[in-house]
Every structure is written in structure tokens, then in C-alpha cells.
């Protein structure tokens, strides 16, 4: 064995022993680099679930067949695996995953698995569907995406209990009429196939609720599509549709209809019959008009109308009073249509890439706006009424012709992000220095005067101080350098103030306490009085160590220790068994105590900006983690155990030294992967296997080529800037309401 293999084998033995000692019914050995299974596993006959994905098995021992209580078996991503008949002894099995085994031979054991309900064979190198699979007549879920299937036989119709069928990313050009026999089908995924037509029998799927047909070659839909009376979601983005059948208006339960990036030049009036519709995407179609009947969609909340060819917008759109999101980008607009002012529930409005020279004075009638993007226009001024948008949190005005900003912007008390880059600004109003929640301000590519430019290069905090100073009576000579903030209060005074705050929290039975920005170097023991405390903020202090008794706050759920010169953490923190959020960014810790592996409820962990930190192998034990930030830690590699974080939705790895990504990173629920400013020269093809990936940042790496398969990812955001490749692509739509299929083209 290599050293890595020995380490993985030893780790597996520890996990198995833990399961044996504690009677655990689930064992996760994902991604530990195993070639052989420790024989002790054969003693774990109590197991109900066994995860062996992401290893290096070529064969598995026959004694696995003695684990007859197994209900879930995950053998995905063992590329050289050969299975034998022992699989047929697991008669209680209801979930089997053999995905990502491109050369696997399937044993003929299916009649012996009568309880199998979920079978996954994604990316298994299949060119045809084995006829024997139709013997699994009780299957509820069959997942076959990312294979090379070119056709399906009529025998598919025997799987009459199927509720979910995933055939995405294959090479299917047509479907059998027997598809209509799957009367229990609720979800059908056919996206990324070269389908030229749908069978008429599709209308027989009376229980179908989701139909995914994105990025096929469909030029038309059968009239029978209107018979899908239970359909809730229909995705037809990135096809070749030139018209829609009139019968589409019969889909009265439809809530989401995605028609973006087609060749539609007109829409049927029957769209107005979709009374339950909440989301409608029409972007990137050669539409020259919209039906007046769209105004009848009184449940509509999201409407994407970007990149159309419309010159006259119907006033009936002003009747969509429930609309919260509206996209009008890339429409050659020179003024905003008057009906827009009636959409008073709008929270997000995108107007980028138009020809607007001004925003209307009535913009303040959109009082609920939280995000406004008017970038890439010709704006020269802003109306004073902008200051009345008191809920605005994001304002993007980049790439315009602004020379000045109006007064009164200090009333934007919720503003967190302001992009003013690529304008003609030389000065800023002093009001901006009083925005209490502003966290990000972009002033790049503006001809700022020298004093303002010097202030903004020192960071937002310094810039705010400078701007506030401009609202005071102007001295004869401007102060330079900028006056720093007042010196912090003395330690004794800070400690006394902390004790007073703790006493007040005890009296009021408070569940949250903030002791931040106090220059504390010690914590008062009186904190232990607050047994009801759920949230404790200690960020930006001078704490070099923490007392072990901090672990005795039994109900604590959130703990923020960021921006402290902490060198170590007490083992007592491991007693905070209800902790869900732990922030340790900008400390000086080098090791995490083993006791932290006991934080079984932890969902959010921020370890960023700790460049001397060594990540522990047990990090994978924090299986409830949903968000993990390891940015700016100079990491050259990631531990293989990161593959055990199966609930992870967000992973930030900005500013490290990564040259490759471990295969164990194939996390099933990962939505956001941020890899900005690393040393990646190539991308692993297994990124295609991340079914929920929506945001991917690869900015500032060493990518010389972008693989064509990356275009298959159904992303909401992609950043490829600052790489040596020919692509300088940036699409980042946090709303998630616009498809980016085909962005690489």
C-alpha cells in the first residue's frame, strides 16, 4: 500500500469499529481511497445503509452478501468495479447507486431484488438499456443521465410503477410510444438529448408534474401536451421552437414555464389561461409582440423578458401586480414603459444592456425594490427620488456616463452593495459615508480626484470616514493623511462594559448577545449566567485564548469569533452540541481540536483567512455542514474526507494554492463552488456529475483551455475571467431565473 492507501484503510477501520461499538445502522466510507475492504465490516450485520462511493475497488468480497439488512448501497465512482452474484442476496435493498462506473457489467440478479425502489446508473457508459432491468417492476426511481443511450425499447413500458425517470444527457433522438404506459410518472428528465420530436403518447402521463426538455432539438410540441393536467413545471429552454400549440393553455396547474433561447416569433393568446403560473421565462426569442392576455396571469411573480425584439410593450403587463422579479435587459429600451410603475411589489429589476439615458422620476413607486441593475446603459444622471428606495440592498450602475450622484442617497439605509465602476465620477456625495449597511463599493475606472482616490484605495471603512469628513465645515487645507478613528476604550472599561451588557442580557432573558468591537482580551465568567443564550458575537476583539467553560452554554447555536488573534481553541467548544454556525475567519489558529468533530449539528463553518491552518482528517465527520469557507488559507490540497460532507451546498476556496481538485469532491447537493484565485490548469470532467451545481467561479486560475463539456452545466453563474484562455466570460445571476445554457457558444 502507498502511504495514502494505508491512511485510508486505517481511517476505514476506525469508522467500522465506531459503527460496531455504537450499533450504528449507517456507515459512510466515501472517498477514502480504498482498494480493499477491512474484513471487520462483515461483522456489521446491523447496517441498513453503506456508502462506498469514490474509492478504487475492482471487486468486492462475497461476504458483503451477508449484510442482509442493507437497504441502501452506494457503490458509485469505482471506475474498475466488477460485481458478482452476492448482490442478489441483499433482498431488503431499496436503493442502489452504481453511477460513475463506466465499465461495469451488471449481474443478472434483478428478480432477486423485489424491494428495489431506486436505481441509479448515471454515467455508467451505457449505450443500450439492458432488457433485464424491466424485471424491476416495483421501481419508483430510475436515473440514467449522462450515458450514451441512442434509443429505448418498448419494454420501458413495463416499469409501470416509475415515478421519476431521468434520461438527461444521452443521445436519444426519439422516444417509444410505450412511454405513455408509465401512468405513475411524476417527474421526467429529458434535457440535453438530440430529440427531434415527442411521442403523442406523452399526453397519457396524467400524473406528470415536472417535464424537463431543456437543450434538445425540438422544433415543435405535440398538441397532446395539453392533456398533462397535473403538470407544474415545463422547461423548454434552448430548443428550436418556432411556435407553441394552442393546447398549452390547457395546462391550468402549470406554475413554471421556461421558454428562453428558442426561435419563437409569436405566442398564443391561450397563455393567458395559465392561471396558476408563477414563473415565465421568454428571454432570447425573436418575439416582436406579446399577447395582451399575459396581463391575466395574476399569480405571476417572476417574468424574464430580456433580449427580445419588442418595440411596443402591452400596457396589460401593468396588471401583473404580484410580480416580484422582472428582467428587461438587452431590449434597446431608451425609456422605461409607463406600466412599470404599477408593479409595486417588485423586489428585483434588471435593465442592463439597454440605451437608457435617464431613469424616470416615478422610480420611487417601486418602493419594495431590493435589487436594481441598470448597468451598461447611457445614464448621465439619476433622479433624486432614488433615495426613497429604502429597501434597496443592491444597486448596480456600472458602465454608464454618470458624472455626479444626487443628494439623499443616505436614505438607502439597507444598501449593502453599490457598483459605480466605469463611469465619469470625480467626486461622491458625503451622504454615502453615512450608509450604515454598505459592505461593498466599486469605484474602479472612474476619474476620481486625488483625495477621494487615495481614500478608496485604503478600503471602505477609510472611505466612509473620508466622506463623512466632507460633510463637516471644510477647512482651508484638506487634512492629509486621513484622520484615523478614535483610539479604542481601555481594557478595564471594555471589560466593565461587557459585564454590564451581560447583566442586562440576564435580566431580560436575552437569547442573543453582542460583545463585538470592544477590544476585549478576556471574557467575564458571568457569561455562564446566560444559559438561555443562542447567539454570541465576539468578533473584532483582542482575544488570544478562550476559556474552556465557554462550552457550558448549552443552547448556543451561533458563535462568531472572527477577527481575533486566537492561536488555539479550547476543547470545551466540542460540548456545544446544538451549535449550527461557527465563524473563525481572520484568526491565527493552526489546528482545530479533535473535540470539534462532536459538533454534529454544525451547518455553517467559516475558516477563511487562517493561512497557517492545517485541516484535520476528521473534517468529513461534520456531515450536517451546508456551507464551508476555506478561502485565503494557502491550501495546496484538500483532505479526501471532504467527500463525506454530503449535505454541503456551498464551498468557498478563494485565494488558495490548489492545482487539482480531489475526486471525492463530487458532492450530491453542491450548488456553489468558488475557486477564484487558485492555480488550476485543467478541470476534472466529474464536474458534470454535480447535479445541483448552479454557481461556479474559476476566475484568476491558470486555465488555458475551457473544455466544451463545461457548456453542459446548467449554471446560473459562471466566472472565467483572468485566465490565460480565450474566454473572458462573466455571468452571475443570483436570482436564478435566467438560464445560461449555451453560454460557451
C-alpha positions in Angstrom: 0.0 0.0 0.0 1.0 3.6 -0.6 1.0 5.9 2.4 -2.3 7.4 1.2 -3.8 3.9 0.9 -2.6 2.9 4.4 -4.1 6.1 5.8 -7.4 5.5 4.1 -7.5 1.9 5.2 -6.8 2.9 8.8 -9.5 5.6 8.7 -12.0 3.0 7.3 -11.2 0.6 10.2 -11.8 3.4 12.7 -15.2 4.1 11.2 -16.1 0.5 11.1 -15.1 0.0 14.7 -17.1 3.1 15.7 -20.2 1.6 14.0 -19.7 -1.8 15.7 -19.2 -0.2 19.1 -22.2 2.0 18.9 -24.6 -0.1 16.9 -24.7 2.4 14.0 -27.0 1.4 11.2 -25.3 3.7 8.6 -21.6 3.6 7.6 -20.0 6.2 5.3 -16.6 5.2 3.7 -16.9 7.5 0.7 -13.8 8.8 -0.9 -11.1 7.4 1.4 -9.1 5.7 -1.4 -9.9 2.1 -0.5 -8.8 -0.8 -2.8 -9.9 -3.5 -0.3 -12.5 -3.6 2.4 -11.4 -4.4 6.0 -12.9 -7.8 6.9 -14.3 -6.3 10.2 -17.0 -4.8 8.0 -18.5 -8.3 7.7 -19.4 -8.2 11.4 -21.6 -5.1 11.0 -24.7 -7.1 10.2 -26.9 -4.4 11.7 -26.1 -1.9 8.9 -29.0 -0.5 6.9 -27.0 1.9 4.8 -23.5 1.5 3.4 -21.7 4.2 1.3 -18.6 3.1 -0.6 -18.6 5.7 -3.4 -15.4 7.3 -4.7 -13.0 4.5 -3.9 -10.7 2.3 -6.0 -12.4 -1.1 -5.8 -12.0 -3.5 -8.7 -14.0 -6.2 -6.9 -15.8 -6.6 -3.6 -15.7 -9.7 -1.3 -18.6 -12.2 -1.4 -19.1 -11.8 2.3 -20.8 -8.4 1.7 -23.8 -10.5 0.8 -24.1 -11.5 4.5 -25.1 -7.9 5.3 -28.7 -8.9 4.6 -30.3 -5.9 6.4 -28.9 -3.4 3.9 -31.5 -1.2 2.4 -29.1 1.4 0.9 -25.9 0.6 -1.0 -23.9 3.3 -2.7 -21.1 1.9 -5.0 -20.8 5.0 -7.3 -17.5 6.1 -8.7 -15.4 3.0 -8.5 -14.4 3.0 -12.2 -12.9 -0.5 -12.4 -15.5 -2.3 -10.3 -16.8 -5.7 -11.3 -19.9 -7.0 -9.5 -20.8 -10.6 -8.8 -23.9 -12.6 -7.7 -23.6 -11.7 -4.0 -25.6 -8.6 -4.8 -28.7 -10.8 -5.3 -28.6 -11.9 -1.6 -29.4 -8.3 -0.4 -33.2 -8.9 -0.7 -34.0 -5.9 1.5 -32.2 -3.4 -0.8 -34.4 -0.5 -1.8 -31.7 1.9 -3.1 -28.8 1.0 -5.2 -26.3 3.5 -6.8 -23.9 2.2 -9.4 -23.2 5.6 -11.1 -19.9 6.7 -12.5 -18.7 3.1 -13.1 -18.2 3.4 -16.9 -17.2 -0.2 -17.5 -19.4 -2.0 -15.1 -21.0 -5.3 -16.0 -24.4 -5.8 -14.5 -25.1 -9.2 -12.9 -28.4 -10.8 -13.7 -29.8 -10.6 -10.1 -32.8 -8.3 -10.6 -35.5 -10.9 -10.0 -34.0 -11.4 -6.5 -34.3 -7.7 -5.6 -38.1 -7.4 -5.2 -37.9 -4.4 -2.9 -35.6 -2.2 -5.1 -37.3 1.2 -5.5 -34.4 3.5 -6.5 -31.7 2.5 -9.1 -29.1 4.9 -10.3 -26.9 4.1 -13.3 -25.7 7.6 -14.2 -22.5 8.0 -16.2 -22.2 4.2 -16.5 -21.1 4.1 -20.2 -24.4 2.5 -21.3 -25.2 2.6 -25.0 -28.4 0.5 -24.6 -30.7 -0.2 -21.7 -30.3 -3.8 -20.5 -33.6 -5.6 -21.2 -33.3 -7.4 -17.9 -33.9 -4.1 -16.0 -37.6 -4.3 -16.9 -37.9 -7.1 -14.4 -37.7 -4.4 -11.7 -41.4 -3.8 -11.9 -41.6 -2.1 -8.5 -39.0 0.6 -9.3 -40.1 4.1 -8.4 -36.9 6.0 -9.5 -34.6 5.1 -12.4 -31.8 7.5 -13.1 -29.7 7.0 -16.3 -28.4 10.5 -17.0 -25.0 11.1 -18.7 -24.8 7.9 -20.7 -24.7 7.2 -24.4 -28.2 5.8 -24.9 -29.4 6.3 -28.5 -32.8 4.5 -28.2 -35.1 2.9 -25.8 -37.1 -0.2 -26.4 -40.9 -0.5 -26.0 -40.1 -2.7 -22.9 -39.7 0.5 -21.0 -43.5 0.5 -20.6 -43.3 -2.5 -18.2 -41.9 -0.2 -15.5 -45.4 0.9 -14.6 -44.6 2.0 -11.1 -42.0 4.5 -12.1 -42.5 8.0 -10.6 -39.2 9.5 -11.6 -37.3 8.8 -14.8 -34.0 10.6 -15.5 -32.7 10.2 -19.1 -30.9 13.6 -19.3 -27.6 14.0 -21.2 -27.9 10.9 -23.5 -28.0 10.7 -27.3 -31.7 9.9 -27.7 -33.3 11.2 -30.9 -36.8 9.8 -30.3 -38.8 8.1 -27.5 -41.0 5.0 -27.8 -44.8 5.3 -27.7 -44.8 2.9 -24.7 -43.6 5.9 -22.7 -47.3 6.7 -22.3 -47.8 3.5 -20.2 -45.9 5.0 -17.3 -49.1 6.2 -15.7 -47.5 6.9 -12.3 -44.7 9.1 -13.6 -44.4 12.4 -11.7 -41.0 13.6 -13.0 -39.4 13.1 -16.4 -36.0 14.5 -17.3 -35.0 14.5 -21.0 -32.8 17.6 -21.2 -29.6 17.5 -23.2 -30.7 14.9 -25.7 -30.9 15.5 -29.6 -34.7 14.8 -29.6 -36.4 16.0 -32.7 -40.0 15.1 -31.6 -42.0 13.8 -28.7 -44.4 10.9 -29.0 -48.1 11.7 -28.9 -48.5 9.3 -26.1 -46.8 11.7 -23.7 -50.3 13.2 -23.2 -51.2 9.9 -21.3 -48.9 10.7 -18.4 -51.8 12.0 -16.4 -49.8 12.4 -13.1 -46.8 14.1 -14.6 -45.8 17.2 -12.6 -42.3 18.0 -14.0 -41.1 17.8 -17.6 -37.6 18.8 -18.4 -36.8 19.3 -22.1 -34.0 21.9 -22.0 -31.4 21.8 -24.8 -32.9 19.3 -27.1 -33.6 19.8 -30.8 -37.4 20.1 -30.6 -38.9 22.4 -33.2 -42.5 21.7 -32.2 -44.6 20.2 -29.5 -47.5 17.7 -30.0 -51.0 19.1 -29.3 -51.3 16.2 -26.7 -49.0 18.2 -24.4 -52.2 20.0 -23.3 -53.5 16.8 -21.7 -50.9 16.9 -18.9 -53.4 18.4 -16.5 -51.2 17.9 -13.4 -48.1 19.5 -14.9 -46.5 22.1 -12.6 -43.1 22.7 -14.3 -42.3 22.7 -18.0 -38.7 23.5 -19.1 -38.3 24.1 -22.8 -35.3 26.4 -22.8 -32.6 26.3 -25.5 -34.6 24.4 -28.2 -35.6 25.3 -31.8 -39.3 26.0 -31.2 -40.8 28.4 -33.6 -44.4 28.2 -32.2 -46.4 26.7 -29.4 -49.5 24.6 -29.7 -52.7 26.4 -28.7 -53.4 23.5 -26.3 -50.6 24.7 -24.0 -53.3 27.0 -22.5 -54.9 23.8 -21.0 -52.1 23.3 -18.6 -54.0 25.1 -15.9 -51.9 23.7 -13.0 -48.6 25.0 -14.5 -46.6 27.1 -12.2 -43.3 27.4 -14.1 -42.8 27.7 -17.8 -39.4 28.2 -19.3 -39.2 29.1 -23.0 -36.0 31.1 -23.2 -33.5 30.8 -26.0 -35.8 29.5 -28.7 -37.0 30.8 -32.1 -40.5 31.9 -31.1 -41.7 34.9 -33.1 -45.2 34.8 -31.6 -47.1 33.4 -28.6 -50.6 32.0 -28.5 -53.3 34.0 -26.6 -54.1 30.9 -24.6 -51.0 31.5 -22.4 -53.3 33.9 -20.5 -55.3 30.8 -19.3 -52.4 29.6 -17.1 -54.0 31.0 -14.0 -51.5 29.3 -11.6 -48.4 30.4 -13.4 -45.8 32.0 -11.1 -42.7 32.0 -13.3 -42.4 32.7 -17.0 -39.1 32.9 -19.0 -39.2 34.3 -22.5 -35.7 35.7 -22.9 -33.7 35.4 -26.2 -36.5 34.9 -28.6 -37.3 36.9 -31.8 -40.6 38.0 -30.3 -41.9 41.2 -31.8 -45.0 41.4 -29.7 -46.5 39.9 -26.6 -50.2 38.8 -26.2 -52.3 41.2 -24.2 -53.6 38.1 -22.4 -50.4 37.9 -20.4 -51.9 40.6 -18.2 -54.3 37.9 -16.9 -51.6 35.9 -15.2 -52.4 37.4 -11.8 -50.3 34.8 -9.9 -47.1 35.6 -11.8 -44.1 36.5 -9.6 -41.1 36.1 -12.0 -41.0 37.3 -15.6 -37.9 37.3 -17.7 -38.3 39.3 -20.9 -34.7 40.1 -21.7 -33.2 40.1 -25.3 -36.4 40.3 -27.3 -37.3 42.3 -30.4 -40.3 44.1 -29.0 -40.8 47.8 -29.8 -44.3 48.2 -28.4 -45.0 46.7 -24.9 -48.6 45.9 -24.0 -49.9 48.1 -21.2 -51.6 45.0 -19.8 -48.3 44.0 -18.2 -49.0 46.7 -15.6 -51.8 44.3 -14.3 -49.2 41.8 -13.0 -49.3 43.3 -9.5 -47.9 40.2 -7.8 -44.7 40.4 -9.9 -41.5 40.4 -7.7 -38.9 39.8 -10.3 -38.7 41.4 -13.8 -35.9 41.1 -16.4 -35.9 43.7 -19.2 -32.2 43.6 -20.2 -30.9 43.9 -23.8 -34.1 45.3 -25.3 -32.8 48.6 -26.8 -35.0 50.5 -24.3 -34.5 54.3 -24.4 -37.1 54.9 -21.8 -38.9 52.7 -19.3 -42.5 51.9 -20.2 -45.1 53.6 -18.0 -46.9 50.4 -17.0 -43.8 49.5 -15.0 -44.7 52.0 -12.2 -47.8 49.9 -11.3 -45.7 46.8 -10.4 -45.3 48.0 -6.8 -44.4 44.5 -5.4 -41.2 44.3 -7.5 -38.1 43.4 -5.4 -35.7 42.8 -8.3 -35.4 44.7 -11.6 -32.7 44.1 -14.3 -32.3 46.8 -17.0 -28.8 46.1 -18.1 -27.6 46.5 -21.8 -30.3 49.0 -22.9 -30.0 52.5 -24.2 -31.4 54.4 -21.2 -30.1 57.9 -20.7 -32.2 58.5 -17.5 -34.4 56.8 -15.0 -37.9 58.2 -14.5 -38.8 60.3 -11.5 -41.5 57.7 -10.6 -38.9 55.0 -9.9 -39.7 55.5 -6.2 -43.1 54.0 -6.8 -41.2 50.7 -6.9 -40.9 51.0 -3.1 -40.2 47.3 -2.4 -37.1 47.1 -4.7 -34.2 45.3 -3.2 -32.0 44.9 -6.3 -31.7 47.2 -9.3 -29.3 46.6 -12.1 -29.1 49.4 -14.7 -25.6 48.7 -15.8 -24.4 49.0 -19.4 -26.7 51.9 -20.4 -26.1 55.5 -21.2 -27.3 57.0 -17.9 -26.0 60.5 -17.3 -28.0 61.4 -14.2 -30.1 59.8 -11.5 -33.4 61.1 -10.2 -33.5 62.5 -6.7 -36.3 60.1 -5.9 -33.8 57.2 -5.9 -33.2 58.0 -2.3 -36.7 56.9 -1.4 -36.0 53.2 -2.3 -35.5 52.5 1.3 -35.4 48.6 0.9 -32.7 48.6 -1.8 -29.8 46.3 -0.9 -28.0 46.1 -4.2 -27.6 48.8 -6.8 -25.6 48.2 -10.0 -24.9 51.3 -12.2 -21.6 50.2 -13.8 -20.8 51.1 -17.4 -22.8 54.3 -17.7 -22.0 58.0 -18.2 -22.7 59.3 -14.7 -20.7 62.4 -13.7 -22.4 63.0 -10.3 -24.8 61.3 -7.9 -27.9 63.0 -6.4 -28.1 64.0 -2.7 -30.2 62.0 -0.4 -28.7 58.6 -1.0 -28.1 58.3 2.7 -31.7 57.3 3.0 -30.8 53.9 1.3 -30.3 52.5 4.8 -30.5 48.9 3.6 -27.9 49.2 0.8 -25.1 46.6 1.0 -23.7 46.6 -2.5 -23.1 49.6 -4.8 -21.3 49.3 -8.2 -20.4 52.6 -9.8 -17.5 51.3 -11.8 -16.8 52.6 -15.4 -18.5 55.9 -15.1 -17.2 59.5 -15.2 -17.4 60.3 -11.4 -14.8 62.6 -9.9 -16.5 63.1 -6.5 -19.0 61.4 -4.3 -21.7 63.0 -2.1 -20.8 63.0 1.6 -24.2 61.1 2.1 -22.5 57.8 1.0 -20.4 57.9 4.1 -23.5 57.5 6.3 -24.8 54.3 4.7 -24.9 52.0 7.8 -25.1 48.6 6.0 -22.8 49.3 3.0 -20.3 46.4 2.6 -19.1 46.6 -1.0 -18.5 49.7 -3.2 -16.9 49.5 -6.6 -15.4 52.8 -7.9 -12.9 51.3 -10.4 -12.4 53.1 -13.8 -13.6 56.5 -12.7 -11.6 59.7 -12.9 -11.7 60.3 -9.1 -10.0 63.3 -7.7 -6.7 62.5 -5.9 -8.0 62.7 -2.3 -11.0 60.5 -2.9 -8.9 58.0 -4.9 -6.4 57.8 -2.0 -9.2 57.2 0.5 -10.9 54.5 -1.5 -7.7 52.5 -2.1 -7.4 52.2 1.7 -10.7 50.3 1.9 -14.4 51.0 2.5 -14.1 51.9 6.2 -11.5 54.6 5.5 -13.5 55.9 2.5 -16.6 56.3 4.7 -14.6 58.2 7.3 -13.3 60.5 4.5 -16.8 61.1 3.0 -18.2 61.9 6.4 -15.4 64.4 7.0 -16.6 66.2 3.8 -20.0 66.9 5.4 -18.2 68.9 8.1 -17.2 72.5 7.6 -14.4 72.4 5.1 -11.0 73.6 6.5 -8.7 75.8 4.5 -6.4 72.9 3.7 -7.8 69.4 3.4 -6.5 67.1 6.1 -3.9 64.6 5.0 -3.4 61.9 5.9 -7.0 60.9 6.7 -7.7 61.1 10.4 -7.9 57.6 11.8 -10.8 56.5 14.0 -10.6 57.4 17.7 -8.5 55.1 19.9 -10.3 52.2 21.5 -11.5 52.3 25.0 -9.3 50.9 27.7 -9.3 47.3 28.6 -10.8 47.8 32.1 -13.6 49.9 30.7 -14.3 47.4 28.0 -14.4 44.5 30.5 -16.8 46.5 32.7 -19.0 47.4 29.8 -19.1 43.7 28.8 -20.2 42.8 32.3 -22.9 45.4 32.2 -24.2 44.1 28.9 -24.2 40.5 30.3 -26.1 41.6 33.3 -28.7 43.4 31.2 -29.0 40.2 29.0 -29.5 38.1 32.1 -32.3 40.4 33.4 -34.1 40.4 30.0 -33.5 36.7 29.4 -32.0 37.7 26.0 -31.1 34.8 23.6 -28.6 36.9 21.7 -25.6 38.9 22.9 -23.1 41.1 21.0 -19.7 41.9 22.5 -18.0 42.9 19.3 -15.6 45.8 18.6 -14.8 46.1 22.4 -11.1 45.3 22.4 -11.7 42.5 24.9 -8.8 40.3 25.8 -10.7 38.3 28.4 -14.3 37.1 28.8 -16.2 37.7 32.0 -17.2 34.4 33.7 -20.6 36.0 34.3 -21.4 34.8 30.7 -22.2 31.5 32.3 -25.4 33.1 33.7 -26.8 33.2 30.2 -27.8 29.6 30.0 -30.6 30.5 27.5 -28.1 32.2 25.1 -28.4 31.1 21.4 -26.2 33.6 19.7 -22.9 35.1 20.8 -20.9 37.6 18.8 -17.3 38.2 19.8 -15.8 39.4 16.6 -13.2 42.1 16.3 -11.7 41.9 19.8 -8.2 41.0 21.2 -8.9 37.5 22.4 -5.8 35.3 22.2 -7.4 32.4 24.0 -10.9 31.3 25.2 -11.9 29.8 28.5 -12.9 26.1 28.4 -16.1 27.0 30.2 -17.4 28.6 27.0 -18.6 25.1 26.1 -21.0 25.2 29.0 -23.6 27.4 27.2 -25.9 24.5 26.4 -28.3 26.2 24.0 -25.7 28.1 21.9 -26.5 27.9 18.1 -24.3 30.7 16.7 -20.8 31.7 17.7 -18.8 34.4 15.9 -15.1 34.6 16.9 -13.8 36.2 13.7 -11.1 38.9 13.7 -9.4 37.8 17.0 -5.7 36.8 17.4 -6.8 33.4 18.6 -3.9 30.9 18.5 -5.8 27.9 19.9 -9.4 26.8 20.7 -10.5 25.2 23.9 -11.6 21.5 23.8 -14.7 22.6 25.6 -16.2 24.0 22.4 -16.9 20.5 21.4 -19.6 20.4 24.1 -21.7 22.9 22.1 -23.8 20.1 20.6 -26.5 22.5 19.3 -24.1 24.8 17.5 -25.1 25.4 13.9 -22.9 28.3 12.9 -19.2 28.9 13.8 -17.2 31.8 12.4 -13.4 31.6 12.8 -12.2 33.8 9.9 -9.2 36.1 10.4 -7.7 34.3 13.5 -4.3 32.8 13.8 -5.3 29.2 14.7 -3.1 26.4 13.2 -5.1 23.4 14.5 -8.6 22.6 15.3 -9.1 20.5 18.5 -10.5 17.0 17.9 -13.4 17.7 20.2 -15.0 19.9 17.4 -15.8 16.7 15.5 -18.6 16.4 18.0 -20.4 19.4 16.7 -23.0 17.2 15.0 -25.5 20.0 14.2 -23.0 22.4 12.6 -24.3 23.7 9.3 -22.1 26.8 8.6 -18.3 26.9 9.2 -16.1 29.8 8.2 -12.3 29.1 8.5 -11.2 31.6 5.9 -8.1 33.9 6.3 -6.2 31.5 8.5 -3.1 30.9 6.4 -1.3 28.7 8.9 -4.3 26.4 9.5 -3.9 22.6 8.9 -7.2 21.0 8.1 -7.9 17.8 10.1 -8.8 14.5 8.5 -12.0 14.4 10.6 -13.4 17.4 8.9 -15.6 14.9 6.9 -17.3 13.9 10.2 -19.2 17.2 10.2 -21.8 15.7 8.0 -24.5 18.3 8.5 -22.4 21.1 7.1 -24.2 23.1 4.4 -21.7 25.9 3.9 -17.9 25.8 4.3 -15.5 28.7 3.7 -11.8 27.8 3.4 -10.7 30.8 1.5 -7.3 32.5 1.8 -5.6 29.7 3.6 -2.8 28.9 1.2 -4.1 25.3 0.9 -2.2 23.2 -1.7 -4.6 20.3 -1.4 -7.9 19.3 0.3 -8.4 16.3 2.6 -10.1 13.4 0.9 -12.6 13.3 3.8 -14.2 16.4 2.4 -16.1 14.0 0.2 -18.1 12.9 3.2 -19.8 16.3 3.5 -22.8 15.0 1.6 -25.1 17.9 2.7 -22.7 20.6 1.6 -24.4 23.3 -0.6 -21.7 25.9 -0.7 -17.9 25.6 -0.8 -15.6 28.6 -1.0 -11.9 28.1 -1.7 -10.8 31.6 -2.9 -7.1 32.5 -2.7 -5.5 29.1 -2.1 -2.8 27.2 -4.0 -4.9 24.4 -5.4 -3.6 22.8 -8.6 -6.2 20.0 -8.7 -9.5 19.0 -7.1 -10.0 15.7 -5.3 -12.4 13.3 -6.9 -14.1 13.0 -3.5 -15.4 16.5 -4.1 -18.3 15.0 -6.1 -20.9 16.2 -3.5 -24.5 15.5 -4.5 -26.0 18.8 -3.2 -23.2 21.2 -4.0 -24.7 24.3 -5.6 -22.0 26.9 -5.3 -18.3 26.2 -5.9 -16.0 29.2 -5.6 -12.4 28.5 -6.8 -11.3 32.1 -7.6 -7.5 32.8 -7.5 -6.0 29.3 -7.3 -3.6 27.5 -9.6 -5.9 25.2 -11.6 -4.7 24.5 -15.1 -7.4 22.0 -16.0 -10.9 21.0 -14.9 -12.0 17.5 -14.0 -14.8 16.0 -16.1 -16.6 14.9 -12.9 -17.9 18.5 -12.5 -20.7 17.2 -14.9 -21.7 14.8 -12.1 -22.7 17.6 -9.7 -26.4 17.6 -10.4 -27.2 20.7 -8.4 -24.2 22.9 -9.3 -25.5 26.4 -10.2 -22.6 28.8 -9.5 -19.0 28.1 -10.5 -16.2 30.7 -10.2 -12.9 29.9 -11.8 -11.6 33.4 -12.1 -7.9 34.0 -11.7 -6.6 30.5 -12.3 -4.3 29.0 -15.0 -6.8 27.6 -17.4 -5.5 27.8 -21.0 -8.5 25.9 -22.4 -12.1 25.6 -21.4 -13.4 22.1 -22.1 -16.5 22.0 -24.3 -18.4 19.8 -21.9 -18.4 22.7 -19.4 -21.2 24.1 -21.6 -23.5 21.3 -20.5 -23.6 22.5 -16.9 -27.0 24.1 -16.1 -25.4 27.1 -14.4 -26.9 30.4 -13.1 -23.4 31.9 -12.7 -20.0 31.3 -14.3 -16.8 33.4 -13.9 -13.9 32.6 -16.2 -12.2 36.0 -16.1 -8.4 36.5 -15.6 -7.4 33.1 -17.1 -4.9 32.6 -20.0 -7.7 31.1 -22.0 -9.6 32.9 -24.9 -12.7 33.2 -22.8 -13.4 36.2 -20.6 -16.9 35.2 -19.5 -18.8 36.5 -16.5 -22.5 35.7 -16.0 -23.7 35.8 -12.4 -27.5 35.9 -11.9 -28.2 35.4 -8.2 -31.9 35.4 -8.9 -31.5 32.1 -10.7 -34.3 32.9 -13.1 -32.3 33.1 -16.3 -30.8 30.1 -18.0 -27.2 30.3 -19.2 -27.4 27.2 -21.4 -25.1 27.6 -24.4 -23.1 30.4 -22.7 -19.8 29.0 -24.1 -21.1 29.2 -27.6 
